[in-house]
């Protein structure tokens, strides 16, 4: 155990070192911008629109980009996680039909808009350490102000005022309630405000009614197909474009925002204008990052048993698959070849079956073409009138006592259906390998006569319910063909199974033993009776 722990620690150290080395490869820089919403503030025929824009950034390396292409779609979000970000306000001024835009760098979207001494101010609710203290409208543009001026503006109005301002619908009201700031104070001074949502799935136009005219803020959503493509690229873009129109504009519609649904590669200088956060942004020293990476990996140690469990589960499934035969040979055999064969039971079962109308076809052994070989003897008998086979068999596991001799009665039907009765003990392994159309009835220690009676009754019912016929080819070649086909189906079916669930059914079987397995029989019957209600296909 100590060697395993040492190996795991060394492996984690190597992984951490690899992560550290990859992090110091030449980097590529990417940004993605998206709108956060629009706050409209207007008075008379003058209007201001403040479009919040969030820009995310991330860094990649050539190796990371190549390896990331192999990730499944639901994991690409982790590859595309941003490591830097910044928020800007795009201030749009409309007056006299003219539109002017100005970017207010590092101004958070959640600004308070206050009219102080007749002048419009935009200030953060609390002092910001990463951006300007606030902005003041000079009549032609917004200029930055000092922190003392911003503090004076904030003190000039009561915080958390409610508003009866304009809103288009309940969604806008819900969004505005968290951003309205000082709408009531603005309304008292003759100004109106409106929050415009930019997270939409369909187009919407918002009216801004000025004193003598009207503006229209048009928010255009992506088409459904484009929205799906964006999700596939792990990019979430709220809207495709935002434009400003209406009779208040002299030169027609103006585009305020046009989405780029792809990450855009930029220079390092452009990327460095963003505010970094997290380990990936380079905020830690190289050695500290190495230590942190190793610590993060060692923090996974408590989950090691779970990881080992799934790893061993995968290996165990491969072992089971390797042990399962890919095909069989059916060489003739004699009873004298098997010294441990129960001759008395063989004689007794043969006589009992012959009294029921069965005749002997051949004695053989089952020889797998691959997988684990367990010696066994089988006697194949056939009932020509009832079109069913009987097989007397006994297996001899290496280094163990021979298993008891048992009898099975088998019939094969159209559509890959089959029914078998056996008087041996059903095991969890055999139950785990069951097939949806290979039906069976377990009758421990039942006599051949009782087994044949139950078999014919159930076969008649199943054939009638499913609308299939019993196959009449009673040759050894036909029987061996059925065995071969079911062996291939069993292997293919097991390969597709959830192994944890299959293994659970194998170990739980002794606690809820089944007397029969009817597979898809009942579902198929329900489908035949009411095909419009059942999802099962024919």
DRENVEXRO-954393 format. One record per residue: x, y, z of N, C-alpha, C in turn. Coordinates in pm, whole numbers, plus 50000, padded with zeros to 5 digits. Layout:
DRENVEXRO-954393
XYZXYZXYZ...
//
This chain:
DRENVEXRO-954393
500834987950000500005000050000500875012650000501975012550075502845024350082503465027149945503785016549870504355018449736503325024749642502065020749657501015026449573500835041349602500835044849731500675058949768501845067149716503055061749728504245068649677504135070649528503675060249457503525061149312502525071949275501415072449348500385082349320500905096449344501635098349454502185111649483503185115949376504015106649332504985109749226504245113149097503195105449067502405108148947501775121948952501245125549070500625138649084501665149749073502835147149123503915156949112504295159048966504335148248891504655149148748503575157048676502295154248710501185161548647501255176348680501545179548807501655193548848502815200348774503925193348762505075198948689504725201048543503975191448485503545192948347502635204848329501715206648424500825218348420501625231348429502615231248517503475242948534504235246048404504755235548339505525237448215504625242448102503435236348089502515240347983502095254847999501985259348126501555272948153502575283248107503825278948085504865288448046505205287647897504375280647821504525280947675504035294447621504435298247500503935310747440502405310847437501835322247471500395323147489499705330247373498435326447354497525333547265496475340247353496035351947312495115359847393493795361647319492685360147394491365360447334490425369047418489485375747353488465383447424487095380547363486085382647444484695381147400483865391547474483165400047400482365410847461480895407847444480105411847544478665409947537477965420747618476755424747578476035435347650475415430147778475335438647878474755435048007473375441048027472975450247938471695457047952471855471747915470745478647907470765492847872469935500547973470515511548023469785520648111469535533448032468245536448008467875548647935467475559448035468005571648017467675583148102467395594848008466225601048018465905611847927465095622847995465175634847932464505646747985464205655747866462925658847845462555666947730462875659547601463675665647513464075659447385465505654247390466105654147510467475649247525467445635647595468195626047538468195612447594469625607247604469835599347709471115592347728470815577247738471575569647664471485555047674472835549947720472815542347829474075536747882474055521547861474835517147765474925502947731476075496647808475725487447900476765480447974477415469747887478725469747884479445459847802480475452747889480385439647895481345431547970482275424547872483565426147891484555419547806485295409247888485265396747844485965385847909487225382547829488225378147900489475374247834489965360847882490695354047798491315341347837492615339547760493475331347815494755328347750494805313447717495455310247607495625296247568497055294447518497435281947504498695278447439498385269547320499365268047233499175259747114498805245447154499505240247256499245226547301497835225447359497465235147443496145234847504495025235547401495215243447295494205244447191494035231247118495155224447090495095211647021494425200947107494835200447235494245190447325492795193547353492435206447362491065210247391490095206047283490585204447160489715200047052489185186047070489845178047156489385164347180488385163447294488145174647362487215174347476485775173047426484925165747498483505165547464482895179347484481795181847415481215195247415480875200247555480375191347643479965195847776481145199147866482395196147822483575199647901484325211647844483915216247726484645227447664484445240347741483365241247820483155253347900484305255447998484905244448046486025245848138487275250448063487425245747938488545250347857488415265247828487165270047809486925283947769486635293147887486945288648009486705297148126487565309748117486985321748138487775334048132488695335348253489795342548236490695345248347490925360248367490185368348290490285382948305488965388948258488655400748309487375406748277487425421748303486575428948232486385443048263485005447348213484485457748277483195463048237483345477448191482675480948083482675494648030481245499048007481045511948005479755517647967479905524747834479005521847742478945529247616477835539547633478225552247646477255563047665476835568447529475545568347503474985573147376474125585447406474465596647344473735609147366472925612347241471615615047259470725618247147470085631847174470275641147081469675654447092469625660646953468455666146918468315672846790468565663746671468235651046684468405641546574469815636246560470755641246640472145637046632472455626646741473305617146705473685606446798475205606746815475645607346942477085606946971477345595847073478425588447052478785577447142480125580247208480225575847333481475577447408481625565347501482815559547503483095548347593483585553647726482945549047833483385552647968484135540548024485475540648017486265528848053486115524948200486035511848222485995505948355484865511148443483815516148379482635520548455481705508648468481435503848589480545492348605479135495648559478405485248519477075487348464476095492348570476305488348694475355491848800475625506048851475695515948763475895529948800474635535948862474845546048945473745554448992473745566948906472585570148847472455581948762471735592748843472445603548867471975613948959472075627548891471025635748905471085649648859471405658248981472585664148978473085671949092473435685949044472735695949101472895709849057472655711148907471625703948856471245704948717472115697348619473115689748670474035682348583473875667448607473935659548497473805644948508475145638748545475135630448649476315623148693476055608048685477125600648662477085585948670478165581748768477755576248882478715572348985478405558149033479405550549072479145537249130478435538749265477665528749305476975529449435477955530649552479135524449539480185525349641481485528549569482475534049638483755537249573484375524949508484905526749386485525515849310487035517249316487725505949337489195506449342489825503849206489045498149110489635494548981489255503948869488385513448894487945522448788487835536748836487365545548748487205559648786486135561548892486215572548963485265575349071483875578249016483775583148893482485586248834482665595548715481525599048653481545607648534480505618748547480805630148480479905641848480479695646348336478435649148302478115653748167478395668848159479215672648061479635686648048478805694347946477925687347876477165693847769477585688447634478805682947627479275677247501479885663347520480295660347643480895647247670480875644547821481245632147857481375628647998482835629748039483085636748149484425637948205484475630548339485665625948374485815619148503485785629348617485385624548735485345633148853486185626548963486465634049068487255628849178486375620849273487005613749361486245605749458485465614749553486045626149588485325635249678484055640649611484135643549480482945648149408481905636949400482375624549374481455613149366480765610849500481515612449609480935610749742479865621249769480125633449725479165644349744477885641749665478045636249544476875633049460476035622149526476725611749578475995600749642475215605649765475795614849837475145619849958473965628949927473885633749804472855643649770471465637649757471415624449744470105618049729470005606549827468815602649858468605591149946468825578449865469435568549924469715556049853468495547049854468445538349755467395527949751466025533249723465885544849656464575550049623463855541449524462525540549538461705533049444461175542449338460725537049228460295545349117459015540249057458255549348999457085545748921457405547548773458685546648741459145549048604458605539148506458795542148377458305534148265458925520448263458175510448215458715497148195457825489748099458375481648013457605474947909456805463147959457395454948045456705442948090457275438548224456755427248273457165422648406458625418848410459145413448297460565409848295461435422048313461055433048242461835445248254461725451048394460515449948452460335455148588461205447748686461295434348669462125426348759463565430148749464025432548625465425436348607465665450448658464685459448632464885473348672464895474948823464145466348893464045467949038465385466449106466325459249044467645457549104468635467849055468225476648961469175486248905468655500648905467435502648953466835515848934467565526849011468235523149123469035533049195468215544949239468295555649162467685568249205466595572949110465785563549059464735567448964463745577349026463415575349151462445584249214462985598549222464275599549259464865612949267464915619349129465215611449025465245616848889463865621148845462865612748877461495616048837461035629048901461455631349025461075643749093461655656049025462735653848945463365665048874462995665248726461975657148688461485657448551462195647948457463025639048508463725629348423462985615948430463075608448322462475595148316463575584748291463325572548335464315561848320463625548948278464405540548217463895527348178465085517748164464915505848219465925495348200465495486448083466415483547993466125475347876466945462547884466245451547885466895438347898467545434347766468735429047772469435424447650469675409347653468965402247738469035387647740467685382447690467555381247559466285377547499466455365847403465365358847377465365348047278464575351747154463965363647154463275368447034463375383647029463185389146910463355403546887462355411546970462795423747010461905432547085462325447047064461335455747053461585470047037461055477547159461865486847211461505494447331461365509147293460265515247331460005529247297460505538447407461195548947368461615559747459460925572447409459885576647481459055587847435459615601147485460145608847390460685622047422459555632347421459895644647448458865655047456458145656947323458905657347212458305660047081458585649146979459155638047021459455627446926459595614147002460155604346934460255591146996461475583646943462155576547035463265567746999462795553247010463405544746931463125530346940464445522946959464555516047071465745507647096465385493447053465995488746946465665475746887466705465346929466235455247000467105444447046466795432146961467795427346888467605416146795468255403546852467455393146867467955380346919468495371746805469345362046842469825352346745468665343246703468715338446579467775328146536468035315346617467035306646627467165294546708468365286146666468575285046535469705277046486471025283146528471105296646523472335303446565472555301946715471465302346792471595300246937472165286546966471735276346891472235262846911473715262046873474095268746763475495268846722476365275546827475875286346888476625293146994476855283947112475835276247149475985266847260477015256147227477045251647101478025241547061479435247047071479585260247049480915266347058481235270947200480365267447296480535271247437480575286447452479825293647366479775308247372478325312247400478145320447504476805325247536476735339947501476045343147391475875356947349474415360547369474105370947448472725374047479471895377447354472375387047273471625391347155472595392947038472035393146916472895394446798473245408946768472305418246793472605432346768471625441246842472045453746863471205463946926471315476446839470175482046803470195493946719469255504546775469475516746731468675528146775468005534046653466675535746659465925541146546464805550146594463865552546504462725560946538462795574646475461705582246479461645595446416462545605946480463065603346600463925613246666465305614046605465655604446515466995604146455466955610546317467945618546290468005625746162468505616846050469425607446079470065599545974469675584845975468535581846034468075568046032468675559546142468535546646128468915537246232470435536946254470825535846383472235535346422472475522346500473495514846458473815502346527474685505446649474225501446766474985503646889475865491746925475415479746886476155467646923475935456946817476995450246778476935439046685477705427346746477025416246769477635404946840478725398346757479755393946828480765385046771480645371746846479945361846789479715349446864480935340446874482095345546837483325337846849484315345646936485175338347006486275344847076487195351246972487605363646998488455371046905489885371346957490835367246872492235367446914492755381846906493415386147015493895399947023495355399947067495915411847072497295413447117497375412247269498575409947319498765409247464498435422547529498755433647460498475446947515496975448947536496175444347438494725445647452494225436847567494755424947578494345415947685494695421647822495845428247832496295433647961495445445248010494545450547924493655461147971492525455548058492395442248059491365435948141491905433648282491005431948376491385429548515491505414448537492715409548571492875395048587492275390148718491915377448718491485370948842491815356148830492045349748946492315335448949493755332148916494095319348928495465314748904495865316148759494905314148666495265314148526495685327948477495325338348552495625351848507497045356148537497835347848603499205351548632499345360248754498355359848844498435368148963499315361949070499715349249051500595342649146501975341049085502975340549170504315338449121504435324349063505385322048969505505308748907505625297549008506495299249110506685288349206505465286349293504785297549325503575296249404502485289349324502465292049194501495285249108501795270249102503065266849097503455252649096502985245749225503265252349338502865246649468501345245449476500645255749426499185255549430498615244549342499235242649224498775231849135498955218349203500105216449269500345203749337499375201949453499125212849524498175212049637496765208649586496375214749471495055211849416494925197149379496015191549325495985177449287495945168449411496735172049513496745163749634495395164549707494655175449684493345176649747492355166449691492735160349578491885150049520492095136449584493095135349674493395122349735492195115949804491345123749876490175117249937489265110249837489315114949710488465108949607489165097649533490395094849575491165084449508490465070849510489895066549625489195053549623488095052949519487375064149500486295064349400486895063049260487985070549236488635069849105489165055749078489765049849181490285036149166489145026249143488005028849208486845020049191486405019849045486265031948985485825032448846486885026848752488145029048785489225023548702489195008348707489045002748828488994988248842487724982548779486634990448784485394986048721485594984648571486294994348513486564993748368487434981548336488464979248417489344967748394488584954648411487694954148509486944941948533486004938948417485384949248362484514947148246485304941548130486524946848110487364941648002487724927048027487984923648155488314909748187487124900448157485914905148192484724896948166484534895248016484714906147941484574905247795485604895847735486834896547788487884887747737487584873147767486894870747880486564857047917485374851647838484554860647782483384856247706483804851647567483314840247522483714835047390483164843347276483914844447170483444851147048482744841446955482854828646984482214818446902482494804646961481824794546906481974781046958482234771146846482924760546885482974748446805482194737646879481664727846806480824717446867481354703546829482554700046876483104686946838482334675546903482174664246830481524652446889482284647747012481564641847107482184637147230481534623947271482214616847361481654604547418481684605647569480784598247632480694598647778481974593647843482674584747777483884578947834485034589047840484934600147765486004610347765486054617747899484974617547973484874625748094484744616348215485864614748285485904605448396484974609248510484684622048525483834626548636482354627648597482014623648476480634624748429479704615948514478554621248548477554613848627476774604648532477264592548516476684583248420475254579348458474974577748586473644573948630472614584748596472974597248623472054608248593471844609448442472914607448364472814608148218471834597548168471974585448218471104574348177469654577248217469464582148339468114584848389467424595748309468114606948283467534617948207467234613748063468154605848003467944601447866466684592947856466514583347948465334574647946464044582647968464094592248058462904600448087462504608547964463474614247895463174622447776462694613747661463274601747648462824592747541461374588547562460964586747686459574583247716458624594547676459144606947674458324618647637458284621147487459024612747411459014614147265460274620247207461284623147289462544628547239463404617247183464164620347081465134610847025466524617047031467534608647041468904613447056469464617846920470094629746918470744634746796472244632346800472914637246904474364635546913474874639647050476054634847085476784639347204477914648447157478124659447229479154668947184479734676147306480774683747280481384692547380481394706647325481334716247412481304730347371482714736047380483274739847266484664744447262484684759147217484964768447309484974782647270486164786047180485924794947082487004799246993487924809247062487434815647166488244824847247487644825147386488314831747479487804832647614488204820647698487514819147809487844808547905487184795447864487964784747863487444771447828487154763747957485914759147970485514750548082485014737448021485674726348048485254713547988483804710248021483104704247926481724700447948481264689947850480244682647891479644672247807478184675747787477664673947663476254676847635475684666047544474464662347571473714653047484472514660647428472454661147296471374668647229470294658847184469044662047222467904653947184466844663047122465934657347044464964665346971463594658746979462554666946983461164662346979460584666946846460524657746750460144661446615458704666546608457824661046691456414665046686456194678746747456834681646861456644694546931457664705246893458594701546803459584711146753460354718146867460964710246952461814715747058463014706647081464054712447135465284705247167465344702747317466064692347354466424689947495467924687847501468544693547602469994692247616470294687747760470974676447770471454671747899472924675847907473304682848011474694687648013475254687848155476574686748158477324687648284478664694048253479084703448338480374710148318481304706748433482614708048404483644703948499484644715248518484354724748606485264736048629486624731148677487714736848629489054732648672489234734548823489834724648886490164725049030488934726249119487764722649066486534723049146485754710249122484774707949208483894696549189483034698649066482684688048994481774689348879480434695148924479854703348841478524708548869477494697548845476354698348911475334688048891474874687548746474514675748700473974674148565472564679948562472254686948455470944693548443470374691148304469104694948290468404693548163467814707148124467894710047995467264722147943466414718647822465254724847810464374723147693464284736647623464534736747493464664749247418463794749347294463174760647269462444762947144462874776347087462914777046954463304789346887462164794046799461904807246804460764813046734461214823946639460294828646557460584839646464461054852046540461734860846469462104873946524463184873446629463944862346636465014861546735464544857946874463274854046890462754850147021463104835647049463294832447175463524818547216462994816747358462694804147392462234800747526462964788247572463474788847694464174777147749463734774847893463624761947928463384757848066464614750248114464994752348238466114744948295465844741148438466384729548479466184725248618467444726948702468414734448648469614737448725469464750148806470464753048884470434764948968470844777148886469984787248882470314799748812471324807548896472364812448831473404820048901473304834948869473944842948951473954857348928474644861048799475694853548763476424856448638475544853848517474824842648516473924839848404472804850148397472324854448513471284864748514471814877948460473034881148492473654893648444473754893748291473914882048231474124881048086472824878148011471684880548071470404877848005470194886847884469364882147791469074889447667467594893047663467234903947596465824908447597464854898947528465344890747431464434881647360464734866947387465694864147472465984850347512465294847847647464064843047641463234841447761463554827947827463474827647960463734814948028462874813448152462694800648189461954797048311462854787848392463054791148516463924783148603463054774048690463264760848676462494750948753463464741448824464084745948932465084737549000464514723949040465274713649001464974699749038463654694648980463074701348882461834696448819462154684548730461184675748714461364664148626461244668348481461814660548386461654663948245460204664948202459334656248256457914656748218457274669948260457544674448381456994687248428457554698848347458844698148316459474708948238458844709948099458624698248033458044698447898456614704047902455834700348001454464705448012454434720648024455244725848117455304740548136455844747348011456844741147949457464747147830456444748647717455704738147688454754738547577453614748347606453144748947730452064758247765452514772747747453684775947800454164789747792454554793347648455114783747576455504786547437454284789847353453194782247372451974784847297451444798847328451464802547456450984815847496451854826747436453164825247445454094835547395453984836947245453944825647171453844826247025452554832946983451464829947055450174835947022450174850847050450694854847165450714869147202451594877347110452714871547067453664879046983453364877646834452494868046799452184865946659453354860046581454124851146646455274844846580455054829646578455814823046492455704808546481456954801746537456794789246575457914781246624458714776246504460014777846507460864773046397460934757846400460824751846281460664737246272461944729846236463034737046208464294730346172464894724046298464874710846304465334703746423466694696846402467494701846309468794695846283469834700846383470904692946405471984697846493472574711046445472694712846311473264725146256472414737246295471084735446290470184746546328470364749946475470444739746560470594742046703471904749346733472994744646672474294750946696474314765346643473574767746535473484781346482472794790646582471734785546649471044793546750471984796746867472724786646911473654788547023474714798846987475244797646864476284806946819475754821346814474554823046759473974836446745473724842846882473174834846975472914840347108474194843847181475244836147159476534839347220477054852747171476934855347040477374868146983476524879647037475184877447044474294887847096474594890847243474864880347319475144882047462476394890447482477414888047402478664895647415478454910247374477744912447262477494926047215476614933747314475624926947369474724933347464475444937147593476324928347638477074931147761478044942747740478614943647620479564954447592478884968147601477594968847567476874981547570476294984647708476254974847796475624976647926476424985748018475694992448107476334999248219476864988448313478194987348321478774976048393478494976748542478454988748597478174990048740476784984548771475794987948686474434982848706474394967748686475104962948581475124948548554475754940948670476844946548723477534939948834476654940048959475914950948976474994951649090473924940849082473374938848961472344928548944472914914648968474204912848935474834899748954474984896449103475434906349184475664903849326474374904149408473364911449358472094912049432471164900449398471484892949292470584882149250470274872149361471244867849441470904858149547469834862949644469674876249654468704881649750467304883349689467214882749557465884883549492465914874649367466014861749392466134852249282464854852249197465064851049066463964851248970463654836948925462364833948914461954820948862461834821048710461774833148655461694834148509462174847848462462544848448337462944860948273462154862248144461304872548136460464874548019460904886247932462024892547966462634902647880461674913047827461674914847693460824924847628459454919347589459134907447637457894900847595456654909347629456524913647754455334921347793455254934747720456404941247699456414954047627455954952147483456414941247422456044938647284454564935247272454034928047371452614924847371451784937647385452214946447474451514959247493451534967447366452644966947295452764974447169451814968847063451714955647057450824949446958449364952846987449014953947115447634956847150447284971547132448204980547173447964994947165449225001847114449515000646986450775006146933450875021246944449725028046957449755042646967450185047547104450205038647204450575042547341451985038247377452505028247310453785022447351454905027247261456085030847322457235035247242458015023647182457665011147216458444999747170458164997447022459224996046944459084993846800459004979046772458384975646659458314961646619459604957146558
//
